């Protein structure tokens, strides 16, 4: 029997090359989690993806903050246009972006982040050069709200990747019910 020529309805389109904006967003996020002396950075791609989901989707962040920390001001929406550059997809462990491998590779190749592998977990932290670039970005009026939101994520959602996944699944059942590969 010849192979099917029709793609499944949940097929994921090929990922676009990592954009400079996506690299800047991830660099700021990783840098904020690398700032404290006790911090190792962001432990695991699952945690990175869940934090990035909350950074990219401000309505979901605001809803989760209202549930977990109703007395805390969620701050300025980092995406003034309300549009998401590239939507994430529903994957096995929740929101995911197939571009993460290319984004993390680009940031590593430029010497801006350093991945460390302990056991089976990759931890991402900024290098001294990455800290400088992140600080320069944070001084820019366009990127300051992104950094501020990342600070709120570190303060209130510095949880394990599994705990973040479970929290997202509990708060957003529509994500759990979505088919794998569905754009969020």
C-alpha positions, 0 to 999 in steps of 0.5 A: 500500500503506498504511503498516504499523501494527505497530511494529518490535520494536526501537522505542525508547519515548519518552524521559521528561522529564529527571529532577533525579537524571539532571541531577545525575548528569550535572552531577557527571560533567561537573564532575569532567572540568572540574576541572583547569586543563588540562581542557576538560570532556567532549569529545563526546557519545559520550565523555559517553555511554560515561562515563555508561554506566560510571557508571550500570552499576557491574557493567560499571565493576567488570568493566572496572576488573578488566581494565584496573586490577586493582590499583585499588580500584573504591570504593563502588557509587554506586547502593546500591539496585542499580537504574538509573533509566532504562536505556540503549539499544544504539545505533549507537556503543554505549550511549546514552540518548535523554534526553541532548539534554533533559538537556544542554539543561536543564543548559545552560538553567539555566546549569550547563554550557556547551557549546562547539563546536570543529569538529564536536565539542561539549565540555561543561564546568561554569560557575561556578554549575554548579561550586557546585551540583556541590560542594554535591551532592558534600557530600551523603552520597547523591551523594558516591559518584557523584562519587567514581566520576566521579573514578575515571572521569577518572583511568582512563578519560579516553580519546576517545569512540571509544577508550571505545566500542571498549573497551566493545565489546571487554569487553562483546560482548553489547552489540555483539550486541544489536539497536539500540534494545535496552535494556541 
